[in-house]
Amino acid sequence: MQRVHNANQIACAAEAGSGSSTATTTAKQIATMDEQKAVLLGEVRYAERLTQRTARMYRRIAWSCSFFGVIGGSGVVSVLSDLVPGWVTVAGAVLLMLVAAITLTMRPIEKAVANETDARKYAALRTAAGPMTASELRDALSKARETDVAEIEPLRAVAYNDIVTEMGREDMRIALSFQQRLLGAIA
């Protein structure tokens, strides 16, 4: 933002001092490029936050599946004891079956790792963006997006709200639905 301010100062000085339209045009182009770069950096940060939240969501799903898998497995093992009612064994078997089906079809660990990789990619891009021009950053962001994994769609608005809060722009927050608030709390 300092560069935008400096470019505006240059534009004002050029207008007042020399009357040269070339200097004014160049200063305005610099200010526009800096604004574009700031917008692109916001997009990079948004993508990073979205992938972080998505990865966290999948990690928590995986943890829950592991926890309930252990409980279900314990219920199945209870068949070895005469002290435990038969319904506990059946409930444990059903729970274990459901957890196994969710884990096999959803593959939360693999998706979490892929999203964590994307988050690191965007963090590296944000770090490397300092000396880049707006067009170089746009090209790098497009290239980074080519290998993105699928996100959890309702988390998009949650990630957007995170970013505008970080920027101190509470007035730009989006009203979240119940599903988005729930997923935001989990992720």
Secondary structure by P-SEA (a helix, b strand, c coil): caaaaaaaaaaaaaaaccccaaaaaaaaaaaaaaaaaaaaaaaaaaaaaaaaaaaaaaaaaaaaaaaaaaaaaaaaaccccccccaaaaaaaaaaaaaaaaaaaaaaaaaaaaaaaaaaaaaaaaaaacccccaaaaaaaaaaaacccccccccaaaaaaaaaaaaaccccccccccaaaaaaaaac
